[in-house]
């Protein structure tokens, strides 16, 4: 099973980390798309560190990072710049979707 998480706020970091951890423990994979205020989490190493796991795929809305002035200088290259197309791909490929 693949869990999809749309992260559009920066308020739920602990929940995102917990959900991803639980999914991985059960042998599942996860796909995240980050947009709006959620892109602020791209400056947090606890959040971006999730992409180090081989069963986690992350992408973000490049437009939103520009709007909010998010620093992407040290961003892990496993986290892909994208558009709402990446959100649609996540929705298509994931078995379950959560919005946080």
Protein Blocks (a to p, Z undefined) as FASTA:
>chain_A
ZZddddfbfklmmmmmmmmmmmmmnopacddddehjllmmmmpmklmmmmmpmkbccddd
fklmmmnopafklgcfkbccddfklmmmmmmmpmbdcdZZ
